[in-house]
Amino acid sequence: MAIERTLSIIKPDATRRNLTGKINAKFEDAGLRIVAQKRIRLTKEQAGKFYAVHAARPFYDELCTFMASEPVVVQVLEGEGAVQKNRQVMGATNPADAAEGTIRAEFAESVGENSVHGSDAPDTAKEEIAFFFSGLELVG
């Protein structure tokens, strides 16, 4: 498998509960390296731009409001098959369907407040990483 990079966001429900370290430990235990990381507070407009692909969906406004409600931690994870590995570590979007030991099974509060975001494909990962990070900030 190829070495890839993927975007990870630790969402407001998790930062509010001070779970950043526990979540990062799960990524690192799975063999993913954190090669860039910063804690930021998105505006609703920035969240809207990032999640523009979902603009026509009924949950879009609620998602943007939620993502701007508290700080988030945006980070780039690197490793073999990083996109898929990150998705496995996160677990299913619905925490009720997430496998035991995954981030969402352990920490998510609901389908909407599910603690983490991860890129869904290598091409998406490149776009999402570029949204938050310049090349100088990627220090793997």
N, C-alpha and C positions, 0 to 999 in steps of 0.2 A: 504494500500500500504506500501511496505517496504521502510525503509530509505536506500538510495543508495548514491553513489558518482559517479561523472562523470567529465571528463576533459573538460575544456573550454579553448579555445585560442582566445584572442582578436588579430586579425590579423594586419599586417602592415598598411593597409589602414586606420584602425580605430585609431591605436596608433599615426600615423602621424598627424591625425586631433584632437588629444587630447580628444578622446571619451571614454576613459577607465571608468571614473566615471559615465557617463551617461549609459553606457552598464551595469556596475555592479549594478547600481540602478535598472535596469529592472530585473536582476536576483534576487536581494534581495526582490523587490516588489512582485515577484512571489513565495516567500517563500523559495528560495534557499539560503543557507549559504555558504560563501566563507571560506573554511577551510585551504587552502594553496594558495599562490599566489607569483609569481615573474616575473619581467620584464627581458627578456633575448634577446640576438641577436643570432639567429640560423645561422650556416653556411649553405651553400647550401647542403653540405654532410649530416649534421644533419637533415635538412628538408627532404632530400631524404630517409634517413633511417626511419624517422617517417612516411612518406607517401609511403613507399615501396609497400603497397598493391595496389597502383595506378600506379606502374612502367610501365605497359604495355599500359597505356592509353595515348592518344595524348597530354593531357594537363599537364602531369607529370613534364616535364622540366620547363615549364612556372610556375607551382605551386611552385616548389622548389626554383626557382629564386625569385619569389614574396615573399615567406615566409622568405627568407634571406635578403630581401631588406631594412628592417627597424626593429626596435625592436618589439617584441610581448609580450603579457602578458599571461603566462600560469597559470591556476588556477584549483583548485578542488572545485566543487560545491557539496553540500550535502543537501539532503532533501527527502521527500517522493516522490518516482518515479522520482528521479532526472534526469535520462537519458531522459525520455519522456518529462518531464516538461521543461528541458533545450532546447530540440528540438522545443517545442511549442513557447518558448520565442524567440528563434533565428528566426523562420519563415523559409519558403521555401528557398532552395539554390538560386533560381533565384529570385532576389528582386521584379521583376514584378509580381511574383506569391505569394509573401509573404503577409500574412494577415496584415491589418492595425494595427499599434501599436507594431509590432514585430521589433526586432533589424534590421533585413535585410531590412524590408520595410522602416524603418526610416534612416538607416545609410549606407547600402551597395551601392557601386558605380557601381557594375556589378556582373555578375554571378561569375567571377573569383575573384574579389575583394569584397567579401561579408561580411567583417568585423569580422566574428566569425567562429570558428570551434567547434563542439561538438561531443562527442562520440555517436555512433549509437546504442549501445547495452551495457548491463552491463558487459559482458565479454570483449568487446573492451575497455570499460572504464577502467577496471583494468589494462589492458596492456598499455594503453595510459598514465594513471596516473603514472605507474611505469617507463615509459620512462623519465619523467621529475622530479619526486619527490621520495625521500626516505621516508620510513615510519615515520622517525623522523620529517619530514616537514609537516605532516598532523596533524593539531592541532585542530580538531573539538571538 
